[in-house]
Amino acid sequence: MIGRAKTAGMDNMNVPNHIAFILDGNRRWAQKHRLSLFGHKQGGKKFEDVLDWCLKLGVPHVSAYVLSTENLNRPKKELDEIFKVAFDFLKNWEKEKTIFDKYEVNVRFVGDLGKLPPKLVKLMGRIMRRTAKYQKRALNILVAYGSRFELTNVMRKVAEKAIKTGHIEITEKEINKNLLVPVPIDLLIRTGGMQRLSNFMLWQASYAELIFLDTLWPDFTKKDLIWCIKEYNRRQRKFGK
């Protein structure tokens, strides 16, 4: 499903059904501005801006890669600060009449949540329950996530079903049904200058259009987003045909 954008400068171009972001560059932004770990706070504020832009453009599905399974191996002091920033940031998402209510957004936190602080997980649970009634749009926050983790769990579920039913059949449909995020990515944007997927939704990104920007995440602008969507429209998607 692809909608039409009516924002100035978009020229009624097609809007991707699912835009995914790899939010890279927060730490380097902080170092550049000599602000310690403040980059994560700035990155959070920027994401709220980007989400608002996407919703106003009519993007139905947005995913954000904020913390990978590999990131969990960072020093405890840094992780504790990240978790604190995340908790303080997400507290605002519990409030009444948020952007999620305005645009009817179903918020989901996806990943190995058991590896996160219980206090943070409970907060995420409350946000998910509060927005579960909305089905018009979806926001996936991938935290403590890795595609290998996801696909390993998928294969385990498929195998368990096969053992239980005595019928062994592995199909794309069965795999899709068990994915944490079942919607394929149309446009994947990574900031920060790195040109790799970093274990991010490898199945869902099979035919995604990839755009890598040198811009650090906190410096990402609406102009950058519109440029990416225009570039997406310039490309011919063949899906291997």
N, C-alpha and C positions, 0 to 999 in steps of 0.2 A: 504493500500500500504506500503510495507516494502522493503527498499533497502539493499544493502550489503556494509559494510564498508571495505575500503581498507587501512586504516591507520595502521601503524605498531603497533602490539600488539593486533589488533582486530580480527585477524584470519578469515577475511571474515564473521564476524557475522552479523546477522540481525540488522538493524538500525530502531528504532521505527519511525513510521510515525509522531507522535506528542509527543514531550517531553515538559512537563510543570515543571516550577521551582517555589517554594515558597522561596523567597529570605529572609531568616530569619537570624538574628544575626548581622546586621550592627551596631546597638546601643551598643550591648555588646562588639563587636570588638573594637569600639571607646573607650569604658570605659576601656577595658583591656589595650589599648595602650595609655590611657589618652589623647585622641585626640578630645574630645567634640563630635560634630556632624559630624566630618570628616568621620565617618564610612559610611555615605550615599554617599559621593564622592567616597570613595574606593569601595563601593558596586556597583556604577555605572560603574567604570572602570572594575571591575571584570565581570560585565554582558557583556560588550563588548567583553571581552576575551572569555567568555563561548559561546556567540553567534557565534563568529568566529570559535570556535572548532566545534560547532554543524553543521554549514554550510559546513565546510570542510569535515565533516563525512557524509554529504548528508542528514541530517535530514530535511524533507520538512516543518514541522510545529513546531514552538517554541512559548511557552507562558510563560510569567513571571508575577508573582503576586507581584507588587511593593508597592501598597497602598490599604488597604481595606476600606470599608465604616466605619468600627469601628475605624480605624486609624484616621479618621477625627475628632474624639473626643479628640485627644491629645491636649496639650497646644498650644495656638496660636503661641507662639514664636517658638516652635519646628516645627510646620507646615509651618510657613513662611520660615524657614531655608530650610526645605525639598523642598518646591516649588522653592526656589531660586536655590538650587543645581540642581533640575530637569530642570529648564529653561536653566541654563548655560550648562548643560550636553547635552540637546537636540538641542541646537543651532548648534552643530557640525554635527547633522544628516541632516541639511539643505544643507550642502555643496555639491558641485558637486563631482561625482565619489567617492561615499562612498561604504561601504561594501554592502549596499542594491542594488546599481547599479551593482556591480560585480557579485552578486549571484541572482539578480532579485527577491528581497524580497519585498513583499507587507506588509508595516507596518501599524498596526491598534492599536489605543488606545481605550480601551474598559472599560466602567464603567459609573458612574453617573457624567459625565464630567462637568455638570452644577454647581457642587459644588467646582470646581477648579477655580483658578484665571483666569479671561478672557484672560490675556496676555499669560498664559501657554496654554490655550485651543486653541487659535489662532495659536500658534506655532505647536501644535500637528496637527491641521487641515492642515497646510501647508505641513507638512511631509507626512501625509496620502495622500494628493492630488498628491504630487510629486512621490510617489511610487505606486499609484493606478494602473498604467499601468502594473506592474509586477504581474504575476500569478504563477511563477515557485515555489516560496516558500513564507511562511507567518510568520510574527512575530506579536504576540498579546501581547501588554503591558496592563495588567489589573491594572487600577488605579482608585481609588475611586470606587472600585468594590466589590460586594458581591454576592454570588450565590442566596441568598434570593431576593436581588434586581433584579437580572436578571430573575429569575423564576417568580416573581410577575409580571414583565413587559410582559413576555411571556404569562402568563395566561390572562392578560388584553387584549393583542392583539388577542388571540384566542377567547375570549368572545366577543370582539367588532365585529369580523368577523362573529361569530355565530348570533349575534343580527342583523347584516346588511343583512346576507343571509337568516336568518330564519331557518338555518340548523345547529343543534347542534351536533357536532362530534369532539371529542378530541382524536387525534392519536399521536403516537410518531413522525411520519413524520411531522405533523403540529407543534409540539413543537420544533423539531430540526430546522425547517425552520425559527423559530423566535428567536433562541438563538443568543446571541452576538458572541459566538464562536461555530460554528456548528460541528467542528471536534472532535470526541472523543479522549480522552487522552490515550496513550498507556503506558507511563512511567511518573510518577510524582515523582519529587525529592524535598525533603524539607531539607534545612540545618538548623543548629542552635539547634538541639537536641530535639525539640518539636515533638511529635507524634500525630498530629491532622491536619485536613484539613482547619480549620479556615475559613469556609464559602467560600471555593474556588472551583468553577466549579463542584458542586456536581453532576449534571446531566452528564457532560462530563467525570467525573472521576469514573463513576459507575463500570467499569471493568478495571480501570488503575492498573498497578503494582506500588505499593507504596514503596519508599525507603526513610528512615529517617536517616540523618547523623548528628553526633554531631558537625561536622565542621561548624564554623561560615561562613556566605556567603563570606566575603572578602578573606577567606583562602581557598575557594574551588579551586581545581586544575583540570587540564586536566586529571591527573591520577584518580581523584575521578570520573570524568564524564565517563571515559572508564570503570572503575570498575562497575559503575551503569549500563551501557549498557551490560556489561558481565553478571551481576546479572540478568538483564532483560531476557537475552537469556537463562539463566539456569532455569528460571521458566516456568512451563507448564500452558499456558493460556487456560482455559476451558470455560470461559464466562457463568458460571452457568450450563454447561451441565454435 
